[in-house]
Amino acid sequence: MECTYKAQIQKLYDDFVKQDEQVDEALNERLKAILLSEDEDVDVKAYMQVMYMEGKQYHAHSNTNAARYCALRLLQIEECMHKKRKVPQFLEMCEYEVPSTMQVFIDEYTSFLDDIYSYITKRILLITMILMVVIGFVFYFVFHISIAFSILNAVVIATINFVVQKRRLPEMFQTNQLDASRKFVDADVLEFDRPIRYS
């Protein structure tokens, strides 16, 4: 069943490419049948192909929020492939080279993330500097620790805080974006994605 399921997705994707990446009524019916299948054993290639076809369909219908949802999920799977994110339990990893057209779609809807990350990182850095000063004053004036040791402790604590917050930033922001966009996504797409996203 596993091979048949993946073969169906591959055949559907091949037809999608032949039609200049347009989803007509016939392809949409086949895509919906894939989404409603109870076979949850899917690999990276099949998952990304399905989410890309759905994303392109949303794009064609000017549903930018739903298209962004698909693009963000594709980006997160790319991050799994590059060891930047934990691999979902129900997603089978395999070698897969993301097609250029798919990458263009991902970039189109996620390029804003770099600017957002840069802005928030600067804010975190500012807060970290303030935190470092406060901690230094507390150690020196409250606990009466030497100024050198107070500065050292303040720097260490503030640095750890900055590193932790900076590492959590992308995942937290992407999660917020997905949660905001999911209400524009069809229920069958969310159900297809659910075992992967939440595993």
N, C-alpha and C positions, 0 to 999 in steps of 0.2 A: 504493500500500500504506500510505503514511504517513497519508493522510486516512482510509482505512478503519480503520486501527488506532486513531487518535484518536477516530473516530466511534464505534467499538465501546466505547471507554472512556466516552465521553460518554453513550451510550445506557445502559450499565450503571449509571453514576452516577445518571442520571435515574430509573431504576427503583429504585435504592437509596433515593433521596430519597422516592419515592412510597410506599415500604414503611417509612416512618418511620425510615429509616437502619438498617434491620435486614437482615442478610445471611442469607437462607434457603439451603437446599440448592441450589436452581436458580441463584441469584445467585452462590453460592460456586463452582459449576462454571464459570460464565462468567468469574468473576474469576481462577480458576486458569488458564484458557485464556489470558487476557491475560498473566498472569505468565510463562507458559511460551513466549510468542511470542518469536521471535528478532529482532523489530523493536525496535532499541534507540533509534531516533530518537523521543524523547518530549519534550513541552514541559512547562513548569511546571504548567500546569493539569491535564494528564493525569496527570502524576507525583503531584501532591498528591492528586488524587481517588483514585488507586489506593491510595496509602499511608494515606489517611484511612479508606477502606473496610476495609482490612486492620486498621488500628488499632482501629476500632469493633468488628470481629469479635473481636479479642483481648480487648477490654474486656468484651464480652458473655460471654466464656468465663473471665473473671477472671484472664487472663494479663497481669498488670499490667506485668511486665518487657518483654514483647513490645509491648504498647500504648505503653509509654514510648519504646521504640526508634522506633516509627512517629512519635510526637509530636515527638521530638527531630529526626528527619530533616525533618519538616514545618517545624519551627522554623528549621532551618538553611537551608532553601530560602527561607523568608520573609526571612532575613537577606541572602541573595543578592539578592532582589528590592529590598531597601532599601540595597543597595550596602555592606553591612557584612561581606560575605564574598565570596571569589572564586567566580565562576560555574563550575560543573562543565562540562567540555569537551563531554560528551554530553547536556547538558540545554539545550533550546532555550528561551530566555527569551521571555516574552510577557506582555502585560497580563493580570493576573488578580486579581480582588478575592476574598480569602479569605472564604468564607461564615461567618456568625456561629457556626453550630454547629461548624464545623471549628475556628474560633478558640477556642471554649470547650474543645474536646477538647485542643488544643495547650496551652492555659493550665493545664488540669487536671493534666497530666502533667509540665509544665516550670516551674510557678510556684516550685518549690523552688530553682531555679537562682539567683534574685536573692539569696536569703538566703545561699546557698553562696558566691556571688561576693563579697558584702559581707564575709563572715567571712574569706575567703582574702585579700581586698584589705587588710583590717586587719592580717593576719599579714605580708603582703608589706611593708606600710608600716613595721611594727615592725622587720622584718629590714633594711629600707632605712636606718632611723635608726641601727641598730647598725653597719651597713656604713659609713655616713657617718662615724661617730665613729672607727671603726678606720682607715679610709682617711686621715682627717685626722691621726691620731696617726702613721701611717706616714710621710706626707709631711713632717710637722714634725720628728719625732724621728729618723727613719731617714735621710731625704734632706736634712734641715736646710733645708727651704724655709720661707720666712716664714709666719707664722701665718695672715695674710690670704689668701695664695695657697694654703696648705694647705686652708683652709676652703672656698675657692672650688672647688678641684679636687674635694674630697670631695663637695660639694653637686652639682656637675655630674655626676660619675660615678654617685652614688647616685640622682639624678633619672632619668638615662638608664636605669639598671637597673630602677627602679620602673615607668617608662613601658613598657619592653619586656615585663617580666613581666606587667603588668596587661593589655596587649594580647593576650598569648598565653594568658592564663588561661581565657577562655570556650571557645576551641577545644580546648585541652588537656583541660579537664574534660568537655566534651561528648564528645570522642573516647573518653575513659575510660568514660563512662557507656554509650556505644554498644557498646563492646567487651564490657562486662559484661553487657549485655542481649541481645546478638545470639544467644547460645546458646539463648535461649528463642523465637527467631523461626524460622519455617519456612524451609527451604532455598530454596524457590521465591521467597519474598519477598526473601531476601538476594541471590539471583541477579538478580532484577529491579533491585534497588537498587545492585548492585555497580558497573556502569559509571558511575553517577552519583556515588556516594559516593567512589570512588577515582580520579575523573578531575579 
